[in-house]
């Protein structure tokens, strides 16, 4: 027995000497020495009062120690940065931490010596260390639980608002079990699988600073991870558009029942409350985007109005422009729906969410996607002249995909060359219709216009702007070249680049156009990335409309007549391509590939990132 004790002490001494390089090994040897020396252990029943994730974390080794606690006491600090705010450990926990540091210092000093007296006193030193450890662990973990609950509070409130909104939309009674109390520490659901190791929500995006939360807080989230027991409920764009539209705020109509009028106004107010809370979460959790603390409800309302107007409009008039407007409105509404789906999915699972909200990759993706959609709506949807310019450019890009197979293949395969070609074509289309496209061009190239008038929450757009002399000179050259060169030929040269032009005048024009594309893409890369993704999405909507019209005409044609419709004649006329290789711009269902609701939705933006 004495040999086993002596061997345990020697192992502990060796581990203490190497503690800076392998702290986990020291904790393991400390537990072994406690067992071999029969050290009386302090009471650990306080662990039963921890939240579920911490209870599961400690239940694997009820009488043992966690290396994360030792890391916290060795690097003890009263300040903890979480979600851009400072939280403080209580003074009692700090005093217990300093006392544990003293006990550890005494143990390390004793283990560095040798002798019979040290061996006789070591058992008592280990008992005192265990008591100090448990006192610190008790108060420190309880402080962390309170800090984590406060850090998750905005997200938890957003989840509650989402559930309340769904209840109002579906007109069903609320299930209280689906709404976890925000300050309640014990979970409502069963214990998770302790052996489950995968936790996508806790993977920090590359390049972000390390979490300021202690390591034991992050580890506890891994143990709390479990698959959702709640089936998701799909959300409809039409339902959201009806609730968010400006018509929902109108006074009660005589033919409308009081309950319907009240419910309509209630849903609108709940959407406003949810959006305000989402902005609060976005400000503290969105590190990849701008982290806007305010996003006006008017953008969502404008998208809803535009979508409903397009749905009600007749398809026989301005069908292509309607397709573009609907695609943009649907893009904004879908971004908000994806975020709502995420909030609904994490109901009852707040203990699984990393309190450092920026570390939750799914939340990051949803916030970035919604903020991007909102900015596009604010920039291109609300100013009607900019919207009309966007429609004009998108229709032309759709026609280019139909008429030029090489460009269509670039879009389908998302080749790197598309990054160079697309800005040329956008500027070329803008030059082809300068009066209609000028508001769009002024929004993207304000340096080329003398007046920069209006702004919407920091997003610049213009009305009635005047072109600069440089832009007028480029426009004059385009009009001169257009007299001798057809539009299709000019597009072919733009697809190949300035070096493909044989005529010196045309080469100079394409070179100046190329220089302007660098201003478009380099000076505001984030704006251009979002804008180019939107243009391709809207152009695809135009192309889908043309394909659908061609298919309808083909079905209605008489086979014996041998005639073909104008939309389906020729290899490039319909622009029809394999639907399996074409991206759909109208899919409003969240993409759940790899467990992420927004990866698929943002896929068509990836090629534009540098």
N, C-alpha and C positions, 0 to 999 in steps of 0.2 A: 504493500500500500504506500509506504514512504517513497519507494522508487517511482511509482506512478505519479505521486504528487510532485516529486522533484523534477520528473520529466516534463510535467505540465508547466511548472514554473520556468524551466529552461526554454520551452517552446514559446511561452508568453514573453520571455525576455528577448528572444530572437525576433519575434514579431514586432515588439515595441521598437527595437532598433531599426527595423525596416518600415516603420509605419508611414513615413512620408511617401514611400513608393507604393505601398500596398496596404491601405488603410482597412480594406475589407478583410484581409488576412488577420490583421490585429484583432478586429472584432470577433472573428471566429475563434481565435486562440483565447481571447478573454472569456468567452462563453465556456470553452472547454476547461479553463482553469477554475472558473466558478463551480463547475460540476465536480471536478476532481477534488477540490479542497472543501467541498460541502459547505459553501458559503450560504448563509441564510439570505434568501432573496426578499426584496421589498414587495409590498402589495402592488399587484398589477391590475386590479379589478377596474380601475378608472378607464382602462381601454375600452370597456363595454359602452362607455358614453360617447365614444368617438363616432363620427359619421361613418356610413357604411363602407366607403372606400378605404378609410383608415382601419376599420375593424378587420376587413379582409386582408389588408396589408400585414397586420400583426398576427393574425390567427395562424399563419403557417408556422410561426415560432413563438408560442405564447409567452415563454419565459426568457426569450432572447432579446437581442438588441438589433437595431437597424443602423447600418453604417451611415445612412443619410442624417440621422440624429447627431452622430458624432461629427460629421462634416459641418453641420450647422453650428455646433457649439465651438468648434475650433475656429470658425470664421464668423463669430457672433456679431450681429449688427441689429440695431433697433429699427432701421429703416428697410422697407421692402417696397420696391417699385413694381407696381402692377397696373397695367392699362393706363400708363401715363399719369399715375397718381402715386403718392407716397402713403404707405400704410405703416403703422408702428406696432412693434411688439410691446406688450405691456411691461411695466417696470418689474412686476413680480417675476415674470418669465426671464427677464434679463438678469435679475439677481440670482435666480436659480442657475442660469447659465454660467455666470461668473463663479459660483460656488463649485459647479461641476468642473470648470476649467482648473480650479485649485486642486481638486481631488485627482484629476488626470496628471497634473504636474507632479504631485507627490508620488503617484504610482510610477511614472516614468523615471523619476529620480531614484526611487527604491530599486527598480529593476536594473538600473545601471550599476548598482553596487552588488556585492556578494557577501554572504555571511549568514550565520545561524540566526542572528537577531532579525535580519531582514526577512528571512523565511517565516519566522514566528509572527512577525507583525503584518505579513502580507495578507493573511486571511482577513484581518480586521480592516485593512485598507481596501480590499476588494468589496467588503460588505458596505463600507461607507461610500465607495464609488457607486455601487449599485443603487443605494438609496438616493444619492444625489442625481444619478442618471434618471431615475424614475420621476423625481420631482420636476426636473427640467422638462422631460418628455411630456408629462401631464399638462403643464401650463403652456408649453411651446406649441404643441399640436392643437390644443384648444384655441390658441390665438390664430393659428394658421387656418383652422376651420372657419372662424369668424371672418378672417380676411378673404378667404376664398368665396364665402357666401356673398360678401359685399362686392367682390370683383365680378361675380357672375350676375349680380342683381339686375343690371340693365338688360342683359340677354334673357334672364328669367321673366322679367316684366314684358319683354317683347313676345315671348312664348305665350304668356297669359293673354296678351292683347290679340294674338293670332287665334287662339282658341275661342276667345269671345267673339271675334269677327266671324269665324266659321259657324259658331252657334247662331249668330244673327243671319248669316247667309243661308244656312240650311234650315233655319227655323225649327231647331230641335232643342230639347232641354239639355242643359249642361251636365256632364258627368263629372262630379267633383273629384273622382279619383284620377282624372286626367290632368288636373291642375295642381301640381305640387306646391305646397306652401313655400314661400321664398326663403323664410328664415328658419325653416324646420331642418334639423340636422339629420334625422333618421329618414331613410328612403322608404317609399311606399311599396316597393317591389322586392322580389326575392333576391337571394344572393347570386352574384355572377360566378362564372367559371374562373377559378383562380389561375388555372393553367393557360388561359388564353393570352397569347403574347402579342398579337397584332393589334395595333391601335392607330389607325390612320389619322385621327383627329389630333394626335399628340406629336406628329412629325413636324418639326419646325421647318418652314421654307428656307432654302439656302440663302445665305446672305443676311439673315436677320440676326440681331444681337441676341445673345444668350438670355434666357428668361431670368428675371430677378427673383422669381419665386424659388424657395429652397428646393433641393433635389427631391426630398421626401414628398413634397406636394405633387410634383410631376409623376413620381413613381406610383403614388396612390391612384392617379387617374388611370394608369394602365390596368391596375387590378380591378377597377370599377367598370372596365369596359365590358359590355355585353351587347348582343344583337338586340335590335328593337323588337318588342313584342307587339307593337301597334302597327297594323297595316296602314299604309299611307292612303289618303283620300285625294284623288285627282282634283285639281282646280281648273275651272273653265275661264278662258279669256273673256268670253261674252258676259259671264256673271260678274267678273271684276270690272269690266268696262261699264256695265249697267250701274253698279254700285258707286263707281268713282266719277261718273260723268257729271257734267254741270247740270243736267236735267234732274239728277237726284236731289239737288238743293232747291229746286223750284217749289213754290207753294203747293199745297194740297189742291188737287183738282176736284171739282164737284162730283165727278163720277168715281173718284177714288175713295175707297174705304179708309176709315181713320187708322186702322191697323196697318194697312199697306203703306200709307203716307208716313206713319211713325217709323215703321221698319226701314223705309227707304232713307230717311234722314238719319236714323240710328247707324245704319251701315256706313254711310258717308263719314260720320263723325268717328267711327271706330277705325276706318282706314286712315284718317288724318292722325289719330292718336298712334296707330301702329307705325306710320311713316316717321312721326316725330321721334319715337323710341328707336327706330332703326337708325336714324341719324345719330343718336347718342351712341349706339353701339358702333356705328361706322367710324365715329371720331376717335374711339379708343382702340379699335381692333383692326382697322383697315390700314395696314402698313405698306401694301403693295400699290394701292391707289393713292388718291389725294386725301382720303380720310375726311371728307366734307362733313362738318357738324350740322349743316343746314342744306336740305334739298326740298325745294318748295313743292307743295301739293299741286300747284297749277300745271306742272309738267305732266304728272300722272293724269290729271283731269283732261288736259288737252289730248293726250294719247287716247284716253277713253272716248272722248267726243269724236276724234278723227276716225277711230276704229268703227264706232257705231254708224257714223255718217257714210263710211265706205261700204259697210254691210247693207245699208238701206238704199244706196245709190243704184241706179240702173247700170247694168254692165255694158249697155250699148254705147254709152257716151263716155269718152275719156277713160277707157278701160285701163290703159297702161299707166296713166297717172294715178288712177285709183289704186292699182296694184302696188305702186311705190308708196303711196300714203299709208295704205293698210300694212305694208311690210314694216315701215318705220314705227307705226303705232303699236303693232304687235310686238316688235322688238322691245319697246319700253315696257309694255304690259307683261311680257314674258319674263323680263328681268326681275320684276317685282314678284311674280308668281314663283319663280325659282327660290327666292329668298323666303317667301312664305312657306314653301314646301319644306325647306330646311328647318324652319322654326317649328313646324308641326312635327317633324320627324324626331326632334330631340326632346319632346315633351316627356316629363317624368324621368329624364335622364341627365339632369343638370350636374350630378356628381361626376359624370363621365367627361364633362367639358373642362378643358384646361382653363383654370382661372385667368391665366395670361391669355386673353382671348385671341391675340394675334397668332398664337401657336396652333389654333384649330384650322387646319387647311381647308376643310369644307366651308366653314364660315368665311374664311378669307376669300375663297373663290366666289361665293355668292355675293359678298359685299362689293368686290371689285366689279363683278358683272353688272350688278344693279347700278352702281355709281356710274359706270361707263354708259349704260343704257339711259340713265337720267340725263347725263351731260349731252348725249346725242339728241335726246328729246328737247332739251333746253336750247340747244344750238340750232337745230334744223326743223323742229316741229312747230314751235310757238310762233316765230316770225313767219308769216305767210309768204312773203316774197322769197325768203330763203328756202322754204318748203317747195315752192313752185320751181325754183332753180334746181333743187335736188331732184325733183321729178323729171325735169328736162334732161339733166345729165344721166340719170339712171336709165331712162328710156333709151338714150343714145348708146349707153354702154351695153344694154341688153341687145340692141340691134347689131352692135359690133360683134358680140358673141355669136349671134345668129349668122352673120355674113362672113366672119373670118374664123375658120376652123382652128388656126394656130392659136389665136387668142382664147378661144373656147377651151382648148386643151390645156393652156397655161392655168386657166381658172380652175379646171377640174382637178388637175394634178398639183396645183399650188406650187409650181416651180419657182425657183429663186428668181428667175428672169422676170416673173410677174411683178416683183418689187420695183423693177426699173421701168417696165412698160406701162403699168397702170397710171402713174402720175402724168406720163406723156399724154396718154389718151384722155385723161380727165381735163387737162389744160387745152388739148386740141378740141374737145367737145365744147368747152367753155368759149373758145374763140369762134366756134361755128355758130353759136347763138349768144352773142355778147350781152344783149339787153336782158334776156331772161336769166342768164347764168351769172350776171354780175354780183347779185347779193351773196351767192355761194362763194364765188371767187374772193369777194371782199372779206368774207368770214375766215377763209383759209389763208389768204395772202393780204393782210391789211396793209403791208408796206407798199403794195402796188396801187393803193387807193388813197386819195388825199384826205378823205374824211373817214374817221372811225367814230361813229356816233354812239350807238346804244350799247348797253351791256346788260346781261341778265345774270346776277350773282357771279360775276367774274368771267362769264362767257361772252365774248365779243361777237356782235353781229351788226350789220349795217343796213341802212335803208337810204336810198337815193344817193349813194356814194358816187364820187367822181373818179374816173380812172386816172392813173398816173401817166406821165408822158412815155415812160418805158413800156407800159402795157399798151398804150395807144399805138406806139410804133410797131410792137409785135403784132397787134391786130391788123394794122395796115399791110404789113408783109404777108400775113395770112390771106387777106382778101386779094392781094395781087397774085399770090401763088394759086389761089383757088380758081382763078380765071383760066389757067393753063393746065391745071392738074385736078383730076376728079377726086371726089371725097374718098373713094375706096383706095385709090392709088396713094393718097396722102396718108391714110391710115396704115397701109402696108409699109410705107417708109418709116412711120413712127414706131411700128412694131419691130422693125429691124434696127433702128437707130440712125443717127446722123451720118455715119460712115457709109450707109447704103445709098445715099442720094448722089446722083451723078451731076445734077445741075448745081452750080455754085450758089445761086440764090436760095434754092431749097435747102442746101446743106447749111448755109448760114442761119436760116430760119430754124431748122431743127436743132442746131447747136445752141442758139439762144433759148429755145424752148427747153432744152435739156438743162441749161443752167437754172432756169426758173423752177424746174422740178426739184432741184436740190434745195431751193428755198422752201418749197412746199413740204418736203419730207424731212429735212434736217433741222430747221429752226423750231418746229413744233412737232417733234416725232410722235409724242403721245396722241396729240390731236389728229395727226394724219393716220396713225394706226387705227384709231376708232372710226375715222371718217371713211377710210378705204374699205374696212370691213362692212360698214353700212352700205356703201355704194355697191359692193359686190352682192350683198344680200338683196338690195332693191333691184339691181339688174337681173338677178336670178328670178325674182318675182315676175318681172316683165317677160323674161324668156319662158318661164313656166306658163304664163298666160298665152303667149304665142303658140307654144306647143299644144296646149289644151285646145285652143281655137282651131289649130290645124287638124288635130285628131277629130274634133267634132265635125269639121267640114268634110273630112275623109269618110266618116261614118255616114253622113247624109248624102254623099255623092252616089250616083247610079253607076254600078260597075260596067253596064253595057255601053254607057256613053263614052267611056274611055277618057273622060276629062279629069283633070286634077285641079284641086283648088289652088289659088295663088299662094296660100300659106304653106302648101306641101309640095310645091314643084321645085325641083332642083335639089342638089345635095345639101346646100347651105340655107335653103329657104326657111325651113321650120326651126332649124337649130336644135332638132330633136336629138337627144343623146340618151345613152343608157341611164335609166333612173338610178341604177345601183351605184353609178360613179358620180352622179350629180348630187350636190348638196341641196337639201331642202331648206328653204328660208321660212317656211310656214309651220314648222314643227314647234308646237308650244308645250309639248310634254317634256318634263325635265329628263335629261340624260343621266341614267344611273350607272353608266359604265364605270367600273372600278370604284363604285360606291360614292362617286362624286356627282352632285346634281348639276354642276356647271361646267365640267371639263369639256363635254361634247358641245355645249352651247358656245363656248369660247374657242373651239378648235379652229374656226376659220379666221381667227385673229392672229394665230400663232406665227404665220409666215411673215407678218409685218414687223415682228419684234426684232430688234437688233441684238 
